[in-house]
Amino acid sequence: MNTDRTFVERHYHGGPITDEQYEFYCEHGYAMREPGEDEFEPPPETTSNGQQLQTVSSSPATKPNIPQPIHIGDLMRDHPERGAYVIQGVLRQGEVGNIIAPPKVGKSWLAYGLSLCKVKGLPWLGQYECEPGKVLYLDNELYPREIAYRGPQVARALELEPKDYRDQFDVIPLRGKRFDLYGLRRIVESITAGEYALTIGDAWYRFLPRGVSENENAQAVELFNGLDEYMLTAQTSWLGIHHTSKGSQADKSVTDIGAGAGSLSRAPDTYIALRPHQEDDAFVMEGRRRTDPSVGPVVLRWAFPLFTVADDLDPSKLANPQQKKRDESDRADQTALLEALDTPASQTELTNRTGWDHKKVKRIAGQLIPRFVEVVDGEFKG
């Protein structure tokens, strides 16, 4: 076996690497290859000042890796139909998607429920049809014993027996194994192309290679380019589980709530976000699709161990902690104003009684008119 820095840079990192990164890949076996395996062309010749010499050839055979133009008619003939749905309205064959939600709200439970619905051919969340298909779950957050507990919990809630899923739902526990997205190639090379209809990666942040930041657009794009390559090779689809950024998400666009670089929302074909609803244990699910209409919005209610659709809740009622604080403050001010109106008073008199300025008196009084306060002869009367 040989160690080959060029092999690592081309096949795992997608570009030049530092000495520290190369040592990491060697340590974990990524730089090992058999003699003669994936041999590369020698570096291009350069002039004395370092410029690369260009060679010109008109023969396509000398440029096998350069994509060639295709007549649109040939594409239409070779692809008469669109990719079939893996999950109706959510994800098609070969596509890459993300599910984004706040930390510790049950993203993994949601993903396990989705996996079992896909395996059995049940509609996910009772709304999104799934043809039966095998699922591969790459879990780098849970240890095997926890995975062995959660899967059956969700299955029983879906009224499934072990025979319904045990041979069609495969899991690779990765926590503690320092396995990143560059190492995904090794899994792809070990499975039969087309064996899995869906591959789920849980969670994205633990798949980031050493030295790669989720906040760097160029690095994130390179990871998605690699994912596209792997999905084409394995003939599967990908759903990654990711977390939201900090703070309230209510005032943000759906595609702006994920933590990290903007390409984390631009690169995927499907981008689904869960945001807290004003109701406890409820979340608004909404998504954007590259190839289809948007997903949702729909409210999901969490009741261990499942998320279910809550048709009785309004998806526009997103939780907004800042607005909640303002509302609580206004309610306290309304009470104070009503107490100050023990006798009718003008706006100026109310500023003296409450210690507020005219603007605040007018705003709070306006919230109470006409249910609790009326204006008579220019005076407020409670």
Secondary structure, DSSP 8 states (H G I E B T S, - for coil): -EE-HHHHIIIIISS---HHHHHHHHHTTTTEE-TTTT-------B-TTS-B-------GGG-TTS-----HHHHHHH--S---EEETTTEETT-EEEEEE-TTSSHHHHHHHHHHHHHHT--BTTTB------EEEEESSS-HHHHHHHHHHHHHHTT--GGGTTTTEEEEE-TTS---GGGHHHHHHHS-TTS-SEEEEE-HHHH--TT--TT-HHHHHHHHHHHHHHHHHHT-EEEEEEEB-SS--TTS-GGG-BSS-THHHHSSSEEEEEEEBSSTTEEEEEEEESSS--EEEEEEEEETTEEEE-TTS-TT-B--HHHHHHHHHHHHHHHHHHHHTTS-B-HHHHHHHH---HHHHHHHHHHHTTTT-EEETTEEE-
